[in-house]
Amino acid sequence: MTTKLLTITGPTACGKTSLAAELAYQLGGEIISADSRQVFRGMDIGSGKDLDDYHIHGTDIPYHLIDIHDAGYEYNVYQFQNDFIRAFNDIVSRGRQPILCGGTGMYIESVVKGYQLADAPIDPDFRHRMEAYTDEELAARLAGYIKLHNHTDTESHDRLLRALEIQEFHRLHPDAYPHMPDMQHTIIGVSFPRAMVIERIGIRLRQRLENGMIEEVKALLDSGVPEERLLRYGLEYRHVTQYLRGQCSYDDMYRDLYTDIRRFAKRQMTWFRRMERQGIPIHWIDGTQPLDTKVGQVLSLFQEGD
């Protein structure tokens, strides 16, 4: 049985969460987060969880894949796929409407395309057997598994070995792949004029700083989350960590963070446009419209397939 999945996406600061929550209220739905940082507990302000948006019309909208791991945990697309499948099946089993909401393009694409990923462990015996081969021979062996369109797989001996190890694990364990349920996709993108996106980013950044974002990052560091992990989380967590470590002034932190968030929004749009070029339809709606107008447009698009 094919289930309809409604996806709400778009660049940062476009109001995805409030729109998804209103749609969930209208459709009797539950939200599955597609945000790579909202999975972590204690990363609330910087990741923009906006949990108040899930309480509307006196109702709490159920959400999934938020606050499921401690900050510092290694989370990846493979784990997201498995967590998504569990949440999706749970929602559908209770007769509710699943709504995927977030701006992490890779997470959304992994659901729509059904990425074939597996959590391949390190295999010392396999690595020992491969020691007899040159990098050229390893690359030729890898080419027998996959098309070598990703140059990073062959840029070093370690990457070659890991790529081969993963492919060998896939060959021996075909059931390790996550199996996406049958879904009919309606993907909605929320857009604003570029100048308005920049303005909204600035307003939101000031609000986050006023609401305790620096204190949030300090609490994470004080709790033992490694500094290098926060730096890898990027954007707010990288720049505020550098500020707290005395590596930049407050003004420099603010300026560089504001610039990086703007660049991030641009990269998100580049990702979504690439998805469209690859044949994934995204229905873009004007984010400047009133919420009820946007909801009506989304419901009309979502119900077209009925």
Long-range contacts (C-beta under 8 A, 24 or more apart in sequence): 1-182, 2-182, 2-183, 2-184, 3-88, 3-92, 3-98, 3-181, 3-182, 3-183, 3-184, 4-97, 4-183, 4-184, 4-185, 4-186, 4-302, 4-305, 5-88, 5-98, 5-99, 5-100, 5-111, 5-183, 5-184, 5-185, 5-186, 6-97, 6-98, 6-99, 6-100, 6-186, 6-188, 6-298, 6-302, 7-34, 7-99, 7-100, 7-101, 7-108, 7-111, 7-112, 7-185, 7-186, 7-187, 7-188, 8-99, 8-100, 8-101, 8-188, 8-190, 8-298, 9-34, 9-101, 9-102, 9-103, 9-105, 9-108, 9-187, 9-188, 9-189, 9-190, 9-272, 9-282, 10-103, 10-189, 10-190, 10-191, 10-268, 10-272, 10-287, 11-103, 11-191, 11-197, 11-265, 11-266, 11-268, 11-269, 12-48, 12-103, 12-201, 12-261, 12-264, 12-265, 12-268, 13-197, 13-200, 13-201, 13-204, 13-261, 13-265, 14-103, 14-190, 14-191, 14-192, 14-197, 14-200, 14-287, 15-190, 15-287, 16-101, 16-102, 16-103, 16-190, 17-48, 17-50, 17-53, 17-54, 17-101, 18-50, 18-53, 18-291, 19-190, 19-291, 19-294, 19-295, 19-298, 20-99, 20-101, 21-53, 21-54, 21-56, 21-61, 22-56, 22-291, 22-295, 23-99, 23-295, 23-298, 23-299, 24-61, 24-62, 24-97, 24-99, 25-56, 25-57, 25-59, 25-61, 26-295, 26-299, 27-97, 27-99, 27-299, 27-302, 28-95, 28-96, 28-97, 29-61, 29-91, 29-96, 29-97, 29-98, 29-99, 30-61, 30-62, 30-63, 30-64, 30-91, 30-96, 30-97, 30-98, 30-99, 31-61, 31-62, 31-63, 31-64, 31-99, 31-100, 31-101, 32-63, 32-64, 32-65, 32-84, 32-87, 32-88, 32-91, 32-98, 32-99, 32-100, 32-101, 33-63, 33-64, 33-65, 33-66, 33-101, 33-102, 34-65, 34-80, 34-84, 34-100, 34-101, 34-102, 34-103, 34-104, 34-107, 34-108, 34-111, 35-66, 35-102, 35-103, 35-104, 35-107, 36-75, 36-80, 36-104, 36-106, 36-107, 37-233, 37-237, 38-65, 38-66, 38-67, 38-102, 39-65, 39-66, 39-67, 39-68, 39-69, 39-73, 39-75, 39-80, 40-67, 40-69, 40-70, 40-71, 40-72, 40-73, 40-75, 41-67, 41-68, 41-69, 41-70, 41-71, 42-70, 42-71, 42-216, 42-219, 42-220, 42-223, 42-225, 43-71, 43-216, 43-220, 43-233, 43-237, 44-216, 45-208, 45-211, 45-212, 45-213, 45-216, 45-236, 46-208, 46-213, 46-216, 46-217, 46-235, 46-236, 46-237, 46-240, 47-236, 48-204, 48-208, 62-96, 64-90, 64-91, 71-220, 71-223, 71-225, 71-229, 71-230, 72-224, 72-225, 72-226, 72-229, 77-106, 77-107, 77-110, 77-115, 77-117, 78-117, 78-118, 78-119, 78-178, 79-119, 80-107, 80-110, 81-110, 81-111, 81-115, 81-117, 81-178, 81-180, 82-178, 84-111, 85-178, 85-179, 85-180, 85-181, 88-181, 88-183, 89-181, 92-181, 103-268, 105-268, 105-271, 105-272, 105-275, 106-271, 108-187, 108-275, 109-271, 109-275, 109-280, 111-180, 111-183, 112-185, 112-187, 112-275, 112-280, 113-280, 114-180, 116-170, 116-177, 117-177, 117-178, 118-166, 118-169, 118-170, 118-173, 118-176, 118-177, 119-176, 120-165, 120-166, 120-169, 120-170, 120-176, 121-169, 122-165, 123-165, 123-168, 123-169, 126-164, 126-165, 126-168, 127-161, 127-165, 130-161, 130-164, 135-160, 138-164, 142-167, 145-170, 145-171, 184-305, 185-280, 186-283, 186-301, 186-302, 186-305, 187-280, 187-281, 187-282, 187-283, 188-282, 188-283, 188-284, 188-285, 188-298, 188-301, 188-302, 189-272, 189-282, 189-283, 189-284, 189-285, 190-284, 190-285, 190-287, 190-294, 191-284, 191-285, 191-286, 191-287, 192-286, 192-287, 192-288, 193-288, 196-288, 197-262, 197-265, 198-262, 201-258, 201-261, 201-262, 201-265, 202-258, 205-254, 205-257, 205-258, 205-261, 208-236, 209-254, 213-240, 214-240, 214-243, 214-244, 217-241, 217-244, 218-244, 234-260, 234-264, 235-260, 235-261, 235-264
